[in-house]
C-alpha cells in the first residue's frame, strides 16, 4: 500500500495514526503527511532520537532502557504503546535502530526494531536485520517496513 492507500484504509476503518520514530527521524510521519488531507487520519508523530526524549515524550521507563538498550523490541513496544498513550491515535508504529555507521557485536549496524500498537489489541514487535547497507538505505528500508506494518494492520 502507498501512504495514500494507508490513509484511505485508516479513514474507512475509523482509525487514527501516530508514529514514534528514532533512527528514521520522522520519515514515516513525512511519508504520511506528504499526502494532502492526511490530517483527518494522522494525529501526530514523535521523533524521540535521544533516550531522554523517549522517556519525556513517550513515557519509556528508564529501567527498560538500562536493561535492554534503546535498540530492542522492549523499547519498540514501549514506544508504540507510549505513542498511543500520549496521542489521540488508535494505531501507532514505532522504530528504533542502528542506521549506521557503526554498531557493535551485540547490536550491529542495520538492526532495527519495530512496534505496532492498536487500541484493544496486543502490541506486536519485531526486529529486521537490514545489514550494513549504509545509513540512508537502512533509514529508507525501515520507513518502508513501518509503512508495511501499518498497511497490514489496516488490511485486517
C-alpha positions as CSV (number, residue, x, y, z in Angstrom):
1,X,0.0,0.0,0.0
2,X,1.1,3.5,-0.7
3,X,0.9,6.1,2.0
4,X,-2.3,7.5,0.4
5,X,-3.8,4.0,0.4
6,X,-2.8,3.5,4.1
7,X,-4.5,6.8,5.0
8,X,-7.6,5.8,3.0
9,X,-7.8,2.4,4.7
10,X,-7.5,4.1,8.1
11,X,-10.2,6.6,7.1
12,X,-12.5,3.7,6.1
13,X,-11.9,1.9,9.3
14,X,-12.2,4.9,11.6
15,X,-8.6,4.6,12.7
16,X,-6.1,7.4,13.5
17,X,-2.4,7.0,13.3
18,X,0.6,8.1,15.4
19,X,4.3,7.4,14.9
20,X,7.2,7.1,17.3
21,X,10.5,7.3,15.5
22,X,14.1,7.2,16.5
23,X,16.6,6.2,13.8
24,X,14.2,7.3,11.0
25,X,13.9,10.8,12.4
26,X,10.3,11.3,11.3
27,X,10.5,9.8,7.9
28,X,7.3,7.7,8.4
29,X,5.4,10.8,9.5
30,X,6.7,12.7,6.5
31,X,5.6,9.9,4.1
32,X,2.1,10.0,5.6
33,X,1.8,13.8,5.8
34,X,3.1,14.4,2.3
35,X,-0.4,13.2,1.3
36,X,-2.9,16.1,1.1
37,X,-5.8,15.7,3.5
38,X,-3.9,13.4,5.9
39,X,-4.7,15.5,8.9
40,X,-8.1,13.7,9.4
41,X,-6.2,10.4,10.0
42,X,-2.7,11.2,11.1
43,X,-2.7,12.5,14.6
44,X,0.9,13.1,15.4
45,X,4.5,11.9,15.2
46,X,7.1,11.7,17.9
47,X,10.7,12.0,16.9
48,X,12.5,10.7,20.0
49,X,16.1,10.4,19.0
50,X,17.6,10.6,22.4
51,X,16.9,8.4,25.4
52,X,15.8,11.4,27.4
53,X,13.2,12.2,24.6
54,X,11.9,8.7,24.7
55,X,11.4,9.0,28.5
56,X,9.9,12.5,28.4
57,X,7.7,12.3,25.4
58,X,6.6,8.6,25.3
59,X,6.9,7.5,29.0
60,X,9.6,4.9,28.3
61,X,10.8,3.5,31.6
62,X,14.5,4.3,32.3
63,X,14.9,0.9,33.8
64,X,13.8,-0.6,30.5
65,X,16.5,1.4,28.7
66,X,19.1,0.3,31.2
67,X,18.1,-3.3,31.0
68,X,17.6,-3.6,27.2
69,X,19.1,-0.6,25.5
70,X,17.3,1.7,23.1
71,X,17.6,-0.7,20.2
72,X,15.4,-3.5,21.4
73,X,11.9,-4.9,20.9
74,X,11.2,-4.0,24.5
75,X,11.8,-0.3,23.8
76,X,10.0,-0.6,20.5
77,X,7.0,-1.9,22.4
78,X,7.1,0.9,24.9
79,X,7.5,3.5,22.2
80,X,4.4,2.2,20.3
81,X,2.3,2.0,23.4
82,X,3.6,5.4,24.6
83,X,2.6,6.9,21.2
84,X,-1.0,5.6,21.8
85,X,-1.0,6.8,25.4
86,X,0.3,10.3,24.5
87,X,-2.0,10.9,21.5
88,X,-5.5,10.6,20.2
89,X,-4.4,7.8,17.8
90,X,-5.9,4.3,17.7
91,X,-2.9,2.8,15.8
92,X,0.8,3.5,16.3
93,X,4.0,2.3,14.8
94,X,7.5,2.7,16.4
95,X,11.0,2.4,15.1
96,X,14.3,2.2,16.9
97,X,17.5,1.0,15.4
98,X,21.1,1.5,14.4
99,X,21.2,3.1,11.0
100,X,25.0,3.4,11.0
101,X,27.7,3.8,10.6
102,X,28.8,1.8,13.5
103,X,27.1,-0.7,15.7
104,X,28.6,-3.5,17.9
105,X,28.9,-7.2,18.1
106,X,25.6,-7.3,20.0
107,X,23.8,-4.6,18.1
108,X,25.1,-4.5,14.6
109,X,24.6,-1.7,12.1
110,X,21.3,-2.2,10.2
111,X,19.4,-3.7,13.2
112,X,16.0,-2.1,13.5
113,X,13.2,-2.9,16.0
114,X,9.6,-2.1,15.3
115,X,6.5,-1.9,17.4
116,X,2.8,-1.9,16.4
117,X,0.2,-0.9,19.0
118,X,-3.5,-0.8,18.5
119,X,-6.3,0.1,20.9
120,X,-7.8,-3.0,22.3
121,X,-5.2,-5.4,20.9
122,X,-1.9,-6.9,21.9
123,X,1.2,-4.9,20.8
124,X,3.4,-6.6,18.3
125,X,7.1,-6.2,17.9
126,X,9.8,-7.5,15.6
127,X,13.3,-6.9,14.5
128,X,14.7,-6.7,11.0
129,X,18.4,-7.0,10.2
130,X,18.9,-4.8,7.2
131,X,22.6,-5.2,7.3
132,X,25.4,-2.7,6.8
133,X,23.9,-1.3,3.6
134,X,24.5,2.3,4.6
135,X,22.7,4.8,6.8
136,X,20.5,6.2,4.1
137,X,19.4,2.8,2.8
138,X,18.7,1.5,6.4
139,X,16.6,4.5,7.2
140,X,14.6,4.2,4.0
141,X,14.1,0.5,4.4
142,X,13.0,1.0,8.0
143,X,10.5,3.6,6.8
144,X,9.1,1.3,4.2
145,X,8.8,-1.6,6.7
146,X,7.0,0.6,9.2
147,X,4.5,1.6,6.4
148,X,4.0,-2.0,5.6
149,X,3.2,-2.7,9.2
150,X,0.6,0.0,9.2
151,X,-0.8,-1.4,5.9
152,X,-1.0,-4.9,7.4
153,X,-2.8,-3.7,10.5
154,X,-5.3,-1.8,8.4
155,X,-5.9,-4.7,6.0
156,X,-7.5,-6.8,8.7
